[in-house]
Amino acid sequence: MDNRKYKLMALFLAVGIACSLIAFLVYHYYSTRSYVTVQAEIIDIQKYYGESNDNNMVLYKKEILRYSYQGNTYTSSRETFRLTLHRIGDIYNVRCDPNNPEKIENQTKVIQSVLVCLMCILFSTIVIIDVRKNSKRRI
């Protein structure tokens, strides 16, 4: 396979991933645009460890949150990065679905998805640059 085909494949990969990222962000915006902001308190933090728990490494945390919406109290949970500095008793804003107040927006999953897509776009760009450099050396 010649360099033009590699370049074209990498370009289509980068464009495809970029379009997927844009579609995901548009979908997320429209599916959560009616969510309302409420103050939530962390009432518990559960830690999840890996299969080989030799070094007690936390893979991720799940925060258990309590919040009020329209006079009712709800409890919900969401996964967070293992390095977050949130503690039990901390209060911060979350967004909940007014039609189903037990459902909250999980920003961690959005951030993870965006980071994966950006890493794939970066990888495709590196491949394009590498193929371009190699094709110039052969001339």
C-alpha positions as CSV (number, residue, x, y, z in Angstrom):
1,M,0.0,0.0,0.0
2,D,1.5,3.3,-1.0
3,N,1.7,6.5,1.1
4,R,-1.3,8.1,-0.5
5,K,-3.5,5.3,0.6
6,Y,-2.2,5.5,4.2
7,K,-2.6,9.3,4.2
8,L,-6.2,9.0,2.9
9,M,-7.1,6.3,5.4
10,A,-5.7,8.3,8.3
11,L,-7.5,11.4,7.1
12,F,-10.8,9.5,6.9
13,L,-10.2,8.1,10.3
14,A,-9.5,11.5,11.8
15,V,-12.6,13.0,10.1
16,G,-14.8,10.1,11.1
17,I,-13.7,10.3,14.7
18,A,-14.2,14.1,14.7
19,C,-17.7,13.7,13.3
20,S,-18.4,11.0,15.9
21,L,-17.2,13.4,18.7
22,I,-19.4,16.2,17.3
23,A,-22.4,13.9,17.1
24,F,-21.9,12.7,20.6
25,L,-21.6,16.2,22.0
26,V,-24.8,17.3,20.1
27,Y,-26.7,14.2,21.4
28,H,-25.5,14.9,24.9
29,Y,-26.5,18.5,24.7
30,Y,-30.0,17.8,23.4
31,S,-30.6,14.9,25.8
32,T,-29.7,16.9,28.9
33,R,-30.7,20.5,28.0
34,S,-33.8,20.3,30.1
35,Y,-31.9,19.2,33.2
36,V,-31.9,21.5,36.2
37,T,-29.1,22.4,38.5
38,V,-29.4,21.4,42.2
39,Q,-27.0,21.3,45.1
40,A,-26.0,17.8,46.1
41,E,-24.1,16.6,49.2
42,I,-21.7,13.6,49.0
43,I,-23.0,11.1,51.6
44,D,-20.7,8.2,50.7
45,I,-17.8,7.4,48.4
46,Q,-17.3,3.8,47.2
47,K,-14.0,2.8,45.9
48,Y,-13.5,0.0,43.3
49,Y,-10.2,-1.8,43.0
50,G,-8.7,-3.8,40.1
51,E,-8.5,-7.6,39.7
52,S,-5.0,-7.9,41.1
53,N,-5.4,-5.9,44.3
54,D,-1.7,-6.2,45.2
55,N,-1.0,-2.5,45.5
56,N,-4.6,-1.4,46.6
57,M,-4.9,0.8,43.5
58,V,-8.3,2.4,43.2
59,L,-9.6,2.1,39.6
60,Y,-12.6,4.5,40.0
61,K,-14.9,5.9,42.7
62,K,-18.6,6.1,42.9
63,E,-20.0,9.1,44.8
64,I,-23.4,8.7,46.5
65,L,-25.2,12.0,46.4
66,R,-28.2,13.4,48.2
67,Y,-30.1,16.4,46.9
68,S,-33.5,18.0,47.0
69,Y,-35.7,18.8,44.0
70,Q,-39.2,20.3,44.3
71,G,-39.4,19.5,48.0
72,N,-38.4,15.8,47.6
73,T,-35.1,14.3,48.6
74,Y,-33.3,12.0,46.2
75,T,-30.3,9.8,46.4
76,S,-28.3,9.0,43.3
77,S,-24.7,8.0,42.4
78,R,-22.2,8.7,39.7
79,E,-18.7,7.4,38.8
80,T,-15.8,9.8,39.2
81,F,-12.2,9.8,38.3
82,R,-10.1,8.0,41.0
83,L,-8.0,11.1,41.5
84,T,-10.9,13.4,42.4
85,L,-10.5,15.2,45.7
86,H,-14.1,15.1,46.7
87,R,-14.9,14.1,50.3
88,I,-17.9,13.0,52.2
89,G,-19.9,16.1,53.2
90,D,-18.7,18.2,50.2
91,I,-21.6,20.1,48.5
92,Y,-21.5,21.0,44.8
93,N,-23.9,21.5,41.9
94,V,-25.2,18.6,39.8
95,R,-27.8,18.5,37.1
96,C,-30.9,16.3,37.4
97,D,-33.6,15.3,35.0
98,P,-36.8,17.2,36.0
99,N,-39.0,14.3,34.6
100,N,-36.9,11.7,36.5
101,P,-35.1,13.5,39.4
102,E,-33.2,10.4,40.4
103,K,-31.3,10.6,37.1
104,I,-28.3,13.0,37.2
105,E,-25.9,14.0,34.5
106,N,-22.6,12.2,34.7
107,Q,-19.9,14.6,33.5
108,T,-17.2,12.0,34.0
109,K,-18.5,9.9,31.2
110,V,-18.7,12.9,28.9
111,I,-15.1,13.9,29.7
112,Q,-13.9,10.3,29.2
113,S,-15.6,10.1,25.8
114,V,-14.2,13.4,24.6
115,L,-10.7,12.5,25.8
116,V,-10.8,9.1,23.9
117,C,-12.0,10.8,20.7
118,L,-9.4,13.5,21.0
119,M,-6.6,10.9,21.5
120,C,-7.8,9.1,18.4
121,I,-7.8,12.3,16.4
122,L,-4.3,13.1,17.7
123,F,-3.1,9.6,16.7
124,S,-4.6,10.0,13.2
125,T,-2.9,13.3,12.8
126,I,0.5,11.8,13.9
127,V,0.0,9.1,11.3
128,I,-0.8,11.7,8.6
129,I,2.3,13.7,9.5
130,D,4.5,10.6,9.6
131,V,3.3,9.4,6.2
132,R,3.8,12.9,4.8
133,K,7.4,13.1,6.1
134,N,8.3,9.6,4.8
135,S,6.9,10.4,1.4
136,K,9.0,13.5,1.2
137,R,12.2,11.6,2.1
138,R,11.7,9.2,-0.8
139,I,11.6,11.9,-3.4
